[in-house]
Amino acid sequence: MGRPSGAVQVLETMAREEATLAVAESLTGGLIGATITAVPGSSRVFLGGVISYATELKHGLLGVPEDLLRREGAVHPEVAAAMAAGVARLCEATYGLAVTGVAGPEPQDGQPVGTVFAAVSGPGGRLWGRRLRLEGSRERIRVETVDEAIDLLASVLMSSKGEHFG
């Protein structure tokens, strides 16, 4: 699992704002949800999520356009954005957080191991994204993806409150 401290910050901020969260995970296979639900009181904010490991589920459950998946593959920034928007819509959450990428051992969709895209969908259909180039073992890439995804969400929440972040 990732570092719970970032999840604590995110959950406290979202609880104050009476916001809710849903996650769509691919390469992390549920680690983001596990990290978030490891925090006592997370049920005030966290609604649930979808582990869409198979490309077909990205389209069928989350509404990622089939032509996008066919054209770009599952490891693409627009796919991450569509997953985030899709899970927020599916779970009726204020924010959707999604990750898709390549943890290894082999490249996928023309993308090298360690390529990850994270995205957040927020109120009014706003979208934020982050491209990651991670190194190390499969497990390290997955854990770092969790930390980076939660950090992206924290950055989004801070920016929406008018705070500066680096």
C-alpha positions, 0 to 999 in steps of 0.5 A, a space after each residue: 500500500 501507499 503512504 497513508 499520510 497523504 490519504 489522511 490529508 485528502 480525506 480531511 479536506 474532502 470531509 470539510 468540503 462535504 465532497 465524496 470520492 470514487 476511484 478507478 484503478 487499473 495497474 494498482 489493482 485496488 491499492 488506492 482504495 486500500 490505502 484510502 480505506 486504511 484511514 479511520 473515518 474514510 467512509 465519510 468521503 470514500 464511496 467505492 471504486 472500480 478495478 478495470 484491469 481489462 480494457 473491455 471494462 474501461 469501456 463497458 463500466 466506465 464509458 471510456 470511448 471504444 475508439 479511443 481505446 482502439 486508437 491509443 490503447 489503455 495507457 493514455 492520458 485521455 483514457 485516465 481522464 475518461 476513467 476518472 469522469 466515468 467512475 465519478 459519474 457511476 458512483 455519483 461522487 464529487 471527485 473521481 480519481 483514476 490511474 492507468 499504466 504499465 507496471 511491467 514486466 513488459 511494455 504495453 500499448 507501445 508504452 514502456 514499463 513505468 509509464 503511468 497516467 493519473 487523472 482527477 475529475 471534479 465538479 463541473 466536469 473539470 479534469 486534471 492529469 499527471 504523467 508519471 515516469 516511474 522506475 523500479 520493480 513492478 511492486 515499486 511502480 504500483 506503490 509509487 502510483 498510489 502515492 502520486 495519484 493521491 498527491 495529484 488529488 491533494 494538489 487539486 483540492 488545494 488549488 480549488 481552495 485557492 492555496 498555492 502548491 509546488 
